[in-house]
Amino acid sequence: MTRLLSFKLPSGLFSSLETTSKQEGVSKGALVRKALEKFLNKPTSESEQIKKITKGLLMRKKISAPKIDWDYLREKVSAKQQLTPEEEVLASRRRNL
């Protein structure tokens, strides 16, 4: 789940963020997220977790993967409404709109 956060920046910091964003070819939001993850030392995005795991595997280090709550997943999957193939196609089309 992503959450929205709004905050004010001093002009100089905003200018630096904007310049770096253009140089790196990424959004300002992506730069802020990356900086926060690095500062807090907690990669939260899935791609960052994959990078961390891959790096650990390449370095043959023991890594800790996120714990999976299998009971929660089973409950979520079993609670899903059983649809006919035609209903599934219609639902899929509605999700893509």
N, C-alpha and C positions, 0 to 999 in steps of 0.2 A: 504494500500500500504506500502510495506517495502522499505527502502532505505539502501544503503550500505555506511558504514562509516569506513574509515581506519585511524589508528593513531598509534603513537609509544608510548611504555611504557618503563619506566626505568626497568632494569633487575630485581631488587628486587620486584617491583610491579607485573611484569609478573610472577615471580616465585610464589608469593603469590596467584595470580589468578589461575595459573596452579594447585597448590596444593589443593586449595579450590574446584576447578572444579572436581578433582579426588575424593576428600573426599565426596562431595555432589552428585556425579554421574550425573552432568549436564555439558553442554558445557560451554566453556569460554564466548561465545557470550551471552548465556542465563544469566550468572552471571552478565555480564556488563549491559545488558538490565534491569535486576532486580534492580541493584544498581542505575542506572540512574533514573528509575521510582521512586524509594524510595527517592533519593536525590531531584528530581524535584517535588515530591509529585503528580505525574500525571500518574496513571496507564494507559498505552496505549494498552496493549494487551487485547484481548477479554476475556481471562481467568482471568486476573487481575480485569477487570470490573465486571465479574460475581462474583468473590470472594468478592469484595467490596459491591456489591448489596446484596449478601447472608448474609454477616456479618451484614449489616445494618438491614436487615429484622429480623435476629435472635435477634438483640438487640432492635428491635421495634423502630428503629430510622427512621425519615423521610429521604429519600435518593433522590438524583437527578439522574435520568436515562438519558442517552444520548438522545438528541433531535433527532427525526426521521424526515427526509425530505421526507414526503409522496409523494409530487409532483415529486421529483427527481426519487423515486422508481417507481411510475406509468409510468413515461416517459421511464425509462430504460426497464421496462417489456413490455410496448406496442411497443417499438422500436425493440424488439427481433423478429427475422425472424420466421414466422410460418412454421414449418417443418412437413412433414408427419411422421408417426411413424417410417417408415424405415429410413428416413433421420436422425431422432433424434437418432436412435440406432447407425448409422454410425458416426454421430458427437460425440456421447458419447464415442465410441471406440477410435476415434482420440484423444480426450482430455486425455484419460487414457494412451496413449502411451508415 
